[in-house]
């Protein structure tokens, strides 16, 4: 029997289990009043995230209480890099030799080397481990970083169930085709909004002027 052929009550049961796990995780995360910097293992994890700076892993590994902040910091960090890059090129573009372009190019190696060096210290994604039937390893990571080693933590158990049920629901819909994006008026509106966001991101602020900057300078 395929997933799509499952009895309706079984599908509803899975959905209800997922809906129950979500508020439990959210509520328990809100009840946790200990800040991240007072948690030794979680603090170490966040320090490792800084040089590796992998967006997907940051959202999957971070504690649910700080997940939104971590994700926002990842996107906002672009401007730190762009300011540093602008300052470096401002100081080197008048150099009368090839080092004017070599220095900015060589400095780009620094974040990449940091990422390569620290990536091996990062734990694997619990979500990925569960999807590969390596639940014990996933639970060990959740216990270490989200419960500071407390294997009896109700929060970690709820988080594990949440991940597990989310993967099950994703498997049920993995055979959905691309045409589903246009199947209903609501989906068509979402596609339109998502497409417009990409266009608006490129055609706003200095991004817009950069396309015709040469004309302005001339």
N, CA, C and O of each residue as an XYZ file, in Angstrom:
872
protein
N       0.849     -1.197      0.000
C       0.000      0.000      0.000
C       0.884      1.247      0.000
O       1.769      1.382      0.845
N       0.646      2.154     -0.944
C       1.438      3.378     -1.020
C       0.944      4.367      0.017
O      -0.097      4.177      0.645
N       1.723      5.432      0.179
C       1.363      6.445      1.172
C       0.050      7.113      0.825
O      -0.755      7.419      1.705
N      -0.169      7.346     -0.500
C      -1.388      8.002     -0.918
C      -2.617      7.130     -0.712
O      -3.742      7.630     -0.710
N      -2.404      5.793     -0.533
C      -3.508      4.872     -0.349
C      -3.795      4.603      1.125
O      -4.670      3.799      1.447
N      -3.079      5.256      2.011
C      -3.292      5.061      3.436
C      -4.707      5.485      3.810
O      -5.231      6.446      3.248
N      -5.327      4.786      4.746
C      -6.653      5.208      5.195
C      -6.628      6.634      5.706
O      -5.624      7.105      6.240
N      -7.753      7.315      5.533
C      -7.828      8.718      5.926
C      -7.518      8.903      7.396
O      -6.818      9.844      7.771
N      -8.042      7.996      8.250
C      -7.813      8.157      9.686
C      -6.345      8.008     10.052
O      -5.885      8.623     11.014
N      -5.587      7.188      9.287
C      -4.154      7.034      9.558
C      -3.404      8.302      9.174
O      -2.494      8.732      9.883
N      -3.788      8.901      8.044
C      -3.162     10.165      7.636
C      -3.453     11.253      8.660
O      -2.577     12.037      9.027
N      -4.710     11.281      9.116
C      -5.094     12.293     10.105
C      -4.341     12.087     11.413
O      -3.976     13.051     12.086
N      -4.109     10.824     11.771
C      -3.374     10.532     13.001
C      -1.949     11.057     12.924
O      -1.439     11.630     13.886
N      -1.298     10.859     11.758
C       0.063     11.375     11.585
C       0.075     12.891     11.667
O       0.941     13.486     12.308
N      -0.907     13.511     11.004
C      -0.968     14.971     11.018
C      -1.204     15.491     12.428
O      -0.607     16.486     12.839
N      -2.099     14.798     13.184
C      -2.373     15.223     14.551
C      -1.145     15.067     15.440
O      -0.882     15.917     16.290
N      -0.388     13.979     15.247
C       0.836     13.773     16.034
C       1.825     14.899     15.787
O       2.464     15.396     16.715
N       1.945     15.301     14.511
C       2.844     16.401     14.154
C       2.353     17.706     14.764
O       3.148     18.502     15.264
N       1.029     17.927     14.720
C       0.468     19.162     15.269
C       0.634     19.222     16.777
O       0.778     20.308     17.339
N       0.615     18.063     17.445
C       0.808     18.029     18.894
C       2.265     18.305     19.251
O       2.543     19.008     20.222
N       3.203     17.751     18.466
C       4.631     17.912     18.760
C       5.073     19.365     18.613
O       5.899     19.841     19.391
N       4.527     20.076     17.617
C       4.936     21.455     17.359
C       4.699     22.383     18.549
O       5.632     23.054     18.991
N       3.474     22.438     19.080
C       3.264     23.336     20.228
C       4.025     22.920     21.479
O       4.391     23.773     22.287
N       4.269     21.616     21.652
C       5.038     21.167     22.816
C       6.461     21.700     22.744
O       6.994     22.209     23.730
N       7.075     21.578     21.564
C       8.436     22.083     21.384
C       8.469     23.591     21.606
O       9.360     24.106     22.283
N       7.500     24.291     21.037
C       7.453     25.752     21.180
C       7.275     26.154     22.641
O       7.955     27.057     23.129
N       6.352     25.477     23.340
C       6.090     25.829     24.735
C       7.283     25.540     25.629
O       7.637     26.353     26.482
N       7.907     24.375     25.433
C       9.066     24.028     26.257
C      10.250     24.946     25.978
O      11.028     25.261     26.879
N      10.382     25.375     24.720
C      11.459     26.315     24.385
C      11.234     27.656     25.065
O      12.185     28.289     25.526
N       9.978     28.092     25.128
C       9.667     29.358     25.793
C       9.897     29.282     27.303
O      10.249     30.278     27.935
N       9.698     28.093     27.875
C       9.891     27.927     29.316
C      11.362     27.875     29.716
O      11.702     28.032     30.889
N      12.225     27.653     28.738
C      13.665     27.593     29.011
C      14.197     29.007     29.172
O      14.342     29.729     28.186
N      14.483     29.403     30.380
C      14.938     30.767     30.666
C      16.455     30.894     30.716
O      16.966     31.996     30.912
N      17.186     29.799     30.544
C      18.648     29.855     30.576
C      19.171     30.364     29.239
O      18.900     29.745     28.210
N      19.909     31.470     29.218
C      20.430     31.980     27.948
C      21.471     31.041     27.346
O      22.106     30.259     28.054
N      21.632     31.133     26.036
C      22.514     30.208     25.325
C      23.956     30.290     25.804
O      24.656     29.278     25.824
N      24.411     31.481     26.189
C      25.816     31.637     26.564
C      26.140     31.002     27.920
O      27.308     30.904     28.296
N      25.110     30.572     28.652
C      25.336     29.865     29.902
C      25.258     28.354     29.720
O      25.377     27.603     30.688
N      25.059     27.912     28.497
C      25.018     26.480     28.181
C      26.309     26.123     27.443
O      26.528     26.563     26.315
N      27.136     25.346     28.070
C      28.484     25.087     27.547
C      28.463     24.468     26.149
O      29.146     24.960     25.251
N      27.698     23.407     25.954
C      27.694     22.726     24.660
C      27.065     23.576     23.564
O      27.569     23.633     22.442
N      25.954     24.237     23.901
C      25.292     25.084     22.903
C      26.151     26.285     22.548
O      26.189     26.710     21.393
N      26.838     26.831     23.537
C      27.737     27.948     23.291
C      28.856     27.546     22.338
O      29.203     28.301     21.430
N      29.416     26.366     22.541
C      30.459     25.855     21.647
C      29.920     25.669     20.232
O      30.604     25.983     19.257
N      28.698     25.159     20.121
C      28.082     24.951     18.808
C      27.940     26.270     18.063
O      28.260     26.351     16.877
N      27.464     27.298     18.747
C      27.279     28.600     18.100
C      28.618     29.228     17.705
O      28.715     29.905     16.681
N      29.638     29.002     18.515
C      30.963     29.514     18.166
C      31.513     28.815     16.922
O      32.219     29.432     16.125
N      31.193     27.540     16.757
C      31.609     26.813     15.556
C      30.815     27.260     14.337
O      31.320     27.226     13.215
N      29.578     27.678     14.554
C      28.757     28.149     13.439
C      29.290     29.435     12.835
O      29.118     29.686     11.642
N      29.932     30.245     13.653
C      30.387     31.553     13.175
C      31.394     31.441     12.030
O      31.184     32.071     10.993
N      32.485     30.662     12.166
C      33.426     30.570     11.039
C      32.925     29.691      9.894
O      33.315     29.903      8.746
N      32.063     28.704     10.186
C      31.578     27.842      9.101
C      30.481     28.528      8.306
O      30.471     28.464      7.077
N      29.561     29.180      8.994
C      28.539     30.020      8.360
C      27.806     29.295      7.230
O      27.788     29.762      6.091
N      27.201     28.147      7.557
C      26.404     27.395      6.593
C      24.941     27.587      6.957
O      24.485     27.085      7.985
N      24.213     28.300      6.132
C      22.850     28.693      6.455
C      21.936     27.552      6.823
O      21.245     27.627      7.839
N      21.910     26.490      6.027
C      21.001     25.375      6.273
C      21.344     24.682      7.589
O      20.456     24.374      8.385
N      22.636     24.438      7.814
C      23.052     23.768      9.047
C      22.770     24.635     10.270
O      22.455     24.121     11.343
N      22.883     25.932     10.108
C      22.626     26.830     11.235
C      21.176     26.734     11.697
O      20.904     26.758     12.897
N      20.246     26.626     10.755
C      18.842     26.529     11.130
C      18.502     25.143     11.664
O      17.641     25.010     12.533
N      19.166     24.114     11.155
C      18.858     22.753     11.601
C      19.473     22.420     12.950
O      18.904     21.640     13.713
N      20.627     23.000     13.254
C      21.340     22.663     14.482
C      21.038     23.605     15.640
O      21.170     23.220     16.802
N      20.642     24.813     15.340
C      20.425     25.784     16.408
C      19.218     25.408     17.267
O      18.307     24.710     16.823
N      19.239     25.882     18.481
C      18.143     25.635     19.421
C      16.895     26.360     18.916
O      16.999     27.491     18.440
N      15.708     25.732     19.009
C      14.487     26.382     18.519
C      14.255     27.780     19.082
O      13.652     28.625     18.421
N      14.734     28.025     20.304
C      14.533     29.335     20.921
C      15.311     30.432     20.205
O      14.863     31.576     20.141
N      16.488     30.077     19.660
C      17.314     31.076     18.965
C      17.331     30.883     17.449
O      18.057     31.586     16.746
N      16.545     29.944     16.942
C      16.635     29.592     15.522
C      16.317     30.776     14.607
O      17.008     30.999     13.612
N      15.279     31.529     14.943
C      14.905     32.676     14.108
C      16.002     33.739     14.117
O      16.291     34.351     13.088
N      16.607     33.953     15.277
C      17.677     34.954     15.382
C      18.907     34.511     14.597
O      19.516     35.307     13.883
N      19.266     33.241     14.733
C      20.429     32.717     14.016
C      20.230     32.835     12.510
O      21.142     33.235     11.787
N      19.030     32.483     12.038
C      18.750     32.599     10.610
C      18.809     34.030     10.121
O      19.293     34.292      9.020
N      18.318     34.963     10.931
C      18.357     36.378     10.556
C      19.786     36.901     10.531
O      20.151     37.677      9.648
N      20.592     36.480     11.496
C      21.988     36.920     11.541
C      22.758     36.420     10.320
O      23.630     37.119      9.803
N      22.437     35.220      9.864
C      23.112     34.683      8.681
C      22.874     35.588      7.475
O      23.811     35.909      6.744
N      21.625     36.000      7.266
C      21.319     36.861      6.126
C      21.905     38.261      6.303
O      22.386     38.863      5.343
N      21.864     38.774      7.530
C      22.371     40.120      7.777
C      23.891     40.188      7.690
O      24.445     41.265      7.470
N      24.574     39.055      7.861
C      26.037     39.050      7.832
C      26.592     39.391      6.450
O      27.766     39.735      6.316
N      25.756     39.295      5.438
C      26.205     39.670      4.092
C      26.743     41.097      4.070
O      27.745     41.386      3.416
N      26.067     41.976      4.789
C      26.446     43.382      4.750
C      27.785     43.619      5.456
O      28.503     44.557      5.112
N      28.126     42.782      6.436
C      29.442     42.889      7.065
C      30.522     42.605      6.033
O      31.500     43.344      5.918
N      30.331     41.522      5.283
C      31.295     41.166      4.245
C      31.374     42.207      3.148
O      32.462     42.522      2.666
N      30.225     42.747      2.748
C      30.233     43.729      1.660
C      30.925     45.024      2.076
O      31.604     45.653      1.264
N      30.758     45.427      3.342
C      31.423     46.639      3.833
C      32.934     46.432      3.898
O      33.707     47.299      3.490
N      33.347     45.272      4.416
C      34.777     44.961      4.478
C      35.372     44.910      3.071
O      36.451     45.453      2.834
N      34.678     44.265      2.148
C      35.166     44.167      0.766
C      35.281     45.541      0.122
O      36.250     45.821     -0.584
N      34.286     46.403      0.366
C      34.332     47.758     -0.191
C      35.514     48.547      0.379
O      36.185     49.286     -0.342
N      35.762     48.379      1.697
C      36.887     49.086      2.307
C      38.233     48.621      1.776
O      39.138     49.426      1.561
N      38.357     47.315      1.568
C      39.616     46.773      1.050
C      39.873     47.264     -0.370
O      40.970     47.724     -0.685
N      38.864     47.167     -1.219
C      39.051     47.606     -2.609
C      39.265     49.120     -2.700
O      39.972     49.597     -3.588
N      38.655     49.869     -1.782
C      38.875     51.310     -1.758
C      40.334     51.632     -1.458
O      40.888     52.595     -1.987
N      40.948     50.819     -0.607
C      42.342     51.061     -0.253
C      43.349     50.521     -1.248
O      44.521     50.895     -1.201
N      42.913     49.642     -2.155
C      43.868     49.010     -3.067
C      43.694     49.395     -4.534
O      44.581     49.129     -5.345
N      42.563     50.021     -4.892
C      42.333     50.222     -6.329
C      43.274     51.261     -6.956
O      43.396     51.318     -8.180
N      43.931     52.072     -6.141
C      44.877     53.059     -6.677
C      46.314     52.552     -6.699
O      47.220     53.286     -7.094
N      46.533     51.317     -6.284
C      47.886     50.767     -6.326
C      48.366     50.679     -7.768
O      47.621     50.224     -8.636
N      49.587     51.104     -8.036
C      50.059     51.150     -9.426
C      50.515     49.800     -9.971
O      50.998     49.731    -11.101
N      50.373     48.727     -9.194
C      50.822     47.403     -9.660
C      49.681     46.385     -9.535
O      48.548     46.725     -9.196
N      50.023     45.136     -9.820
C      49.001     44.088     -9.812
C      48.449     43.755     -8.427
O      47.434     43.067     -8.321
N      49.100     44.231     -7.367
C      48.610     43.939     -6.022
C      47.294     44.642     -5.740
O      46.618     44.323     -4.763
N      46.929     45.585     -6.575
C      45.649     46.257     -6.422
C      44.477     45.300     -6.540
O      43.461     45.474     -5.866
N      44.609     44.293     -7.388
C      43.550     43.286     -7.507
C      43.917     41.973     -6.816
O      43.040     41.175     -6.487
N      45.204     41.754     -6.598
C      45.620     40.513     -5.949
C      45.222     40.469     -4.476
O      44.776     39.434     -3.982
N      45.382     41.586     -3.781
C      45.073     41.612     -2.347
C      43.598     41.289     -2.083
O      43.320     40.420     -1.257
N      42.627     41.962     -2.757
C      41.219     41.573     -2.529
C      40.940     40.116     -2.892
O      40.147     39.449     -2.227
N      41.588     39.628     -3.941
C      41.364     38.240     -4.353
C      41.909     37.268     -3.318
O      41.255     36.275     -2.996
N      43.098     37.541     -2.792
C      43.697     36.654     -1.802
C      42.937     36.680     -0.479
O      42.829     35.662      0.204
N      42.410     37.855     -0.122
C      41.661     37.955      1.130
C      40.369     37.141      1.089
O      39.836     36.761      2.132
N      39.872     36.878     -0.110
C      38.667     36.051     -0.227
C      38.928     34.604      0.187
O      37.994     33.848      0.455
N      40.212     34.225      0.237
C      40.548     32.874      0.673
C      40.337     32.676      2.172
O      40.123     31.553      2.628
N      40.396     33.771      2.941
C      40.345     33.667      4.400
C      39.048     33.030      4.891
O      39.109     32.037      5.617
N      37.857     33.564      4.523
C      36.632     32.914      5.020
C      36.465     31.486      4.518
O      35.930     30.634      5.227
N      36.921     31.223      3.294
C      36.810     29.858      2.766
C      37.700     28.892      3.532
O      37.299     27.764      3.820
N      38.907     29.333      3.862
C      39.813     28.476      4.632
C      39.289     28.241      6.049
O      39.433     27.146      6.593
N      38.685     29.264      6.642
C      38.077     29.099      7.960
C      36.945     28.072      7.908
O      36.806     27.224      8.790
N      36.149     28.174      6.857
C      35.026     27.247      6.699
C      35.509     25.812      6.540
O      34.975     24.895      7.163
N      36.530     25.623      5.695
C      37.069     24.280      5.480
C      37.697     23.726      6.755
O      37.605     22.530      7.030
N      38.332     24.597      7.529
C      39.019     24.148      8.744
C      38.056     23.731      9.843
O      38.314     22.764     10.560
N      36.937     24.457      9.983
C      36.025     24.217     11.103
C      34.863     23.295     10.753
O      34.162     22.827     11.651
N      34.645     23.027      9.474
C      33.480     22.244      9.078
C      33.512     20.845      9.674
O      32.463     20.268      9.961
N      34.706     20.297      9.864
C      34.833     18.932     10.389
C      34.530     18.852     11.883
O      34.370     17.760     12.428
N      34.451     20.004     12.543
C      34.115     20.028     13.970
C      32.617     20.161     14.198
O      32.139     19.994     15.320
N      31.879     20.460     13.140
C      30.440     20.630     13.260
C      29.734     19.281     13.345
O      30.107     18.349     12.633
N      28.728     19.159     14.196
C      27.955     17.908     14.237
C      27.068     17.778     13.005
O      26.747     18.769     12.348
N      26.683     16.561     12.707
C      25.807     16.321     11.566
C      24.394     16.789     11.892
O      24.016     16.894     13.059
N      23.629     17.066     10.857
C      22.258     17.516     11.043
C      21.396     16.380     11.589
O      21.352     15.310     10.983
N      20.703     16.584     12.725
C      19.812     15.534     13.245
C      18.721     15.159     12.245
O      18.335     13.995     12.140
N      18.237     16.143     11.525
C      17.201     15.884     10.520
C      17.715     14.925      9.450
O      17.013     13.995      9.052
N      18.946     15.157      8.988
C      19.524     14.285      7.959
C      19.762     12.882      8.521
O      19.516     11.888      7.838
N      20.236     12.803      9.753
C      20.499     11.499     10.367
C      19.210     10.695     10.516
O      19.191      9.493     10.253
N      18.138     11.357     10.935
C      16.866     10.656     11.077
C      16.355     10.181      9.725
O      15.788      9.093      9.622
N      16.550     10.987      8.690
C      16.106     10.588      7.350
C      16.886      9.391      6.825
O      16.418      8.693      5.925
N      18.082      9.146      7.384
C      18.905      8.001      6.975
C      18.813      6.847      7.980
O      19.670      5.964      8.004
N      17.771      6.866      8.802
C      17.551      5.815      9.806
C      18.702      5.705     10.802
O      19.048      4.607     11.240
N      19.284      6.826     11.153
C      20.347      6.871     12.163
C      19.855      7.696     13.352
O      20.480      8.665     13.782
N      18.695      7.255     13.860
C      18.032      8.004     14.918
C      18.826      8.115     16.204
O      18.759      9.142     16.878
N      19.582      7.075     16.562
C      20.362      7.120     17.798
C      21.397      8.240     17.756
O      21.601      8.945     18.744
N      22.052      8.399     16.598
C      23.042      9.462     16.452
C      22.377     10.839     16.518
O      22.909     11.775     17.116
N      21.208     10.941     15.893
C      20.478     12.209     15.919
C      20.069     12.575     17.340
O      20.195     13.725     17.761
N      19.579     11.581     18.068
C      19.175     11.828     19.451
C      20.370     12.235     20.307
O      20.246     13.107     21.167
N      21.511     11.620     20.082
C      22.717     11.960     20.845
C      23.120     13.416     20.610
O      23.542     14.103     21.540
N      22.992     13.881     19.378
C      23.341     15.275     19.062
C      22.345     16.231     19.711
O      22.739     17.250     20.279
N      21.060     15.906     19.627
C      20.043     16.750     20.252
C      20.231     16.811     21.765
O      20.099     17.875     22.369
N      20.535     15.680     22.367
C      20.749     15.633     23.816
C      21.965     16.473     24.207
O      21.926     17.211     25.191
N      23.029     16.357     23.438
C      24.270     17.068     23.787
C      24.119     18.578     23.673
O      24.533     19.312     24.569
N      23.526     19.049     22.572
C      23.515     20.492     22.313
C      22.231     21.200     22.736
O      22.264     22.397     23.023
N      21.109     20.497     22.782
C      19.849     21.144     23.135
C      19.392     20.826     24.550
O      18.476     21.467     25.066
N      20.025     19.837     25.183
C      19.652     19.505     26.562
C      20.863     19.420     27.470
O      20.749     18.997     28.621
N      22.023     19.818     26.964
C      23.254     19.816     27.759
C      23.518     18.458     28.412
O      23.939     18.376     29.566
N      23.257     17.383     27.636
C      23.582     16.050     28.098
C      22.483     15.338     28.871
O      22.682     14.209     29.321
N      21.331     15.973     29.035
C      20.224     15.353     29.771
C      19.439     14.432     28.836
O      18.612     14.896     28.052
N      19.701     13.127     28.923
C      19.059     12.160     28.029
C      17.573     11.999     28.324
O      16.846     11.454     27.493
N      17.099     12.457     29.482
C      15.686     12.332     29.843
C      14.893     13.612     29.546
O      13.745     13.747     29.970
N      15.499     14.531     28.828
C      14.847     15.809     28.537
C      13.583     15.613     27.703
O      13.629     15.023     26.624
N      12.458     16.112     28.208
C      11.199     16.038     27.462
C      11.247     16.921     26.224
O      10.616     16.620     25.211
N      11.989     17.997     26.312
C      12.122     18.903     25.164
C      12.782     18.190     23.986
O      12.307     18.285     22.855
N      13.867     17.483     24.249
C      14.570     16.771     23.182
C      13.699     15.667     22.595
O      13.702     15.452     21.383
N      12.958     14.971     23.443
C      12.074     13.911     22.951
C      11.002     14.481     22.027
O      10.697     13.904     20.984
N      10.433     15.625     22.423
C       9.421     16.264     21.588
C      10.030     16.777     20.288
O       9.409     16.696     19.228
N      11.232     17.296     20.375
C      11.909     17.797     19.173
C      12.201     16.657     18.200
O      12.067     16.819     16.987
N      12.596     15.516     18.733
C      12.875     14.346     17.901
C      11.603     13.890     17.181
O      11.628     13.598     15.985
N      10.503     13.834     17.915
C       9.223     13.438     17.310
C       8.805     14.442     16.247
O       8.287     14.060     15.197
N       9.026     15.714     16.512
C       8.680     16.751     15.542
C       9.430     16.545     14.227
O       8.833     16.601     13.151
N      10.730     16.307     14.317
C      11.533     16.084     13.116
C      11.074     14.827     12.389
O      10.941     14.815     11.165
N      10.835     13.778     13.155
C      10.435     12.491     12.588
C       9.107     12.606     11.840
O       8.975     12.107     10.722
N       8.139     13.253     12.449
C       6.833     13.387     11.825
C       6.869     14.344     10.635
O       6.135     14.153      9.666
N       7.708     15.360     10.699
C       7.852     16.265      9.559
C       8.399     15.520      8.348
O       7.929     15.726      7.229
N       9.378     14.664      8.561
C       9.941     13.866      7.467
C       8.900     12.909      6.886
O       8.853     12.691      5.675
N       8.067     12.339      7.761
C       7.025     11.439      7.286
C       6.014     12.171      6.411
O       5.590     11.664      5.372
N       5.633     13.375      6.846
C       4.688     14.160      6.055
C       5.290     14.586      4.726
O       4.587     14.660      3.718
N       6.599     14.870      4.718
C       7.266     15.248      3.470
C       7.314     14.071      2.493
O       7.189     14.253      1.282
N       7.494     12.871      3.030
C       7.507     11.693      2.164
C       6.152     11.457      1.505
O       6.069     10.966      0.379
N       5.095     11.816      2.227
C       3.759     11.632      1.683
C       3.500     12.538      0.486
O       2.705     12.209     -0.394
N       4.178     13.684      0.464
C       3.942     14.653     -0.612
C       5.096     14.725     -1.607
O       5.123     15.618     -2.454
N       6.048     13.799     -1.517
C       7.218     13.909     -2.385
C       6.907     13.625     -3.852
O       7.689     13.988     -4.731
N       5.762     12.972     -4.128
C       5.391     12.680     -5.512
C       4.529     13.769     -6.141
O       4.046     13.618     -7.264
N       4.340     14.858     -5.419
C       3.552     15.969     -5.957
C       4.335     16.648     -7.078
O       5.517     16.950     -6.914
N       3.687     16.888     -8.211
C       4.360     17.483     -9.364
C       4.423     18.996     -9.296
O       3.804     19.628     -8.440
N       5.191     19.564    -10.225
C       5.360     21.020    -10.274
C       4.056     21.743    -10.613
O       3.872     22.903    -10.243
N       3.164     21.064    -11.308
C       1.907     21.701    -11.692
C       1.037     22.032    -10.480
O       0.104     22.829    -10.578
N       1.348     21.415     -9.338
C       0.600     21.735     -8.125
C       0.784     23.196     -7.722
O      -0.047     23.766     -7.016
N       1.898     23.801     -8.187
C       2.136     25.203     -7.877
C       1.102     26.116     -8.522
O       0.889     27.241     -8.069
N       0.464     25.631     -9.576
C      -0.518     26.438    -10.296
C      -1.926     25.859    -10.195
O      -2.840     26.299    -10.892
N      -2.089     24.876     -9.328
C      -3.362     24.145     -9.286
C      -4.501     24.960     -8.689
O      -5.650     24.809     -9.107
N      -4.207     25.808     -7.734
C      -5.263     26.564     -7.054
C      -4.944     28.056     -7.088
O      -3.782     28.429     -7.250
N      -5.942     28.911     -6.940
C      -5.675     30.361     -6.920
C      -4.688     30.765     -5.825
O      -3.847     31.641     -6.026
N      -4.804     30.112     -4.661
C      -3.875     30.438     -3.574
C      -2.437     30.117     -3.923
O      -1.535     30.900     -3.626
N      -2.215     28.967     -4.554
C      -0.863     28.582     -4.940
C      -0.329     29.512     -6.026
O       0.854     29.852     -6.029
N      -1.194     29.918     -6.940
C      -0.754     30.832     -8.005
C      -0.340     32.178     -7.420
O       0.624     32.791     -7.879
N      -1.065     32.631     -6.417
C      -0.682     33.891     -5.765
C       0.659     33.751     -5.055
O       1.471     34.676     -5.076
N       0.898     32.607     -4.431
C       2.181     32.381     -3.754
C       3.335     32.377     -4.752
O       4.399     32.937     -4.486
N       3.119     31.750     -5.890
C       4.155     31.735     -6.929
C       4.439     33.147     -7.408
O       5.595     33.520     -7.607
N       3.379     33.937     -7.594
C       3.544     35.319     -8.052
C       4.323     36.146     -7.034
O       5.235     36.890     -7.393
N       3.956     36.008     -5.755
C       4.647     36.768     -4.704
C       6.106     36.327     -4.601
O       7.002     37.165     -4.506
N       6.347     35.009     -4.619
C       7.720     34.511     -4.541
C       8.571     34.963     -5.715
O       9.739     35.307     -5.537
N       8.000     34.968     -6.912
C       8.738     35.412     -8.096
C       9.040     36.901     -8.018
O      10.131     37.345     -8.374
N       8.055     37.669     -7.545
C       8.249     39.113     -7.452
C       9.317     39.469     -6.429
O      10.060     40.433     -6.613
N       9.399     38.682     -5.334
C      10.419     38.953     -4.319
C      11.824     38.830     -4.900
O      12.700     39.651     -4.625
N      12.023     37.787     -5.711
C      13.331     37.640     -6.352
C      13.648     38.807     -7.269
O      14.775     39.302     -7.281
N      12.659     39.248     -8.038
C      12.854     40.384     -8.934
C      13.103     41.667     -8.149
O      13.991     42.448     -8.490
N      12.306     41.882     -7.085
C      12.443     43.097     -6.289
C      13.789     43.166     -5.582
O      14.354     44.245     -5.409
N      14.301     42.000     -5.172
C      15.613     41.972     -4.508
C      16.712     42.458     -5.442
O      17.612     43.186     -5.024
N      16.640     42.055     -6.707
C      17.663     42.437     -7.674
C      17.486     43.856     -8.188
O      18.465     44.528     -8.512
N      16.242     44.315     -8.266
C      15.956     45.624     -8.838
C      15.575     46.629     -7.758
O      14.536     47.284     -7.848
N      16.411     46.746     -6.746
C      16.169     47.709     -5.680
C      17.496     48.266     -5.183
O      18.529     47.599     -5.235
N      17.444     49.492     -4.704
C      18.633     50.113     -4.124
C      19.812     50.179     -5.082
O      19.652     50.485     -6.264
N      21.013     49.884     -4.551
C      22.210     49.962     -5.381
C      22.246     48.858     -6.424
O      22.986     48.961     -7.403
N      21.449     47.787     -6.232
C      21.405     46.733     -7.236
C      20.885     47.239     -8.556
O      21.365     46.830     -9.614
N      19.898     48.135     -8.511
C      19.329     48.693     -9.728
C      20.328     49.587    -10.445
O      20.485     49.493    -11.662
N      21.006     50.454     -9.700
C      21.953     51.366    -10.338
C      23.191     50.650    -10.859
O      23.834     51.134    -11.791
N      23.536     49.500    -10.272
C      24.731     48.803    -10.715
C      24.607     48.295    -12.161
O      25.612     48.132    -12.852
N      23.370     48.046    -12.610
C      23.181     47.568    -13.970
C      23.474     48.657    -15.004
O      23.871     48.358    -16.130
N      23.277     49.917    -14.620
C      23.485     51.022    -15.561
C      24.525     51.993    -15.022
O      24.546     53.162    -15.408
N      25.390     51.512    -14.129
C      26.385     52.383    -13.493
C      27.328     52.991    -14.520
O      27.708     54.156    -14.399
N      27.706     52.225    -15.518
C      28.637     52.726    -16.534
C      28.043     53.929    -17.260
O      28.750     54.892    -17.555
N      26.743     53.870    -17.547
C      26.083     55.005    -18.215
C      26.106     56.253    -17.323
O      26.309     57.367    -17.808
N      25.894     56.054    -16.012
C      25.917     57.181    -15.091
C      27.302     57.811    -15.007
O      27.436     59.034    -14.977
N      28.329     56.968    -14.969
C      29.696     57.475    -14.835
C      30.156     58.187    -16.086
O      30.959     59.118    -16.019
N      29.651     57.752    -17.230
C      30.024     58.414    -18.486
C      29.279     59.723    -18.673
O      29.475     60.406    -19.678
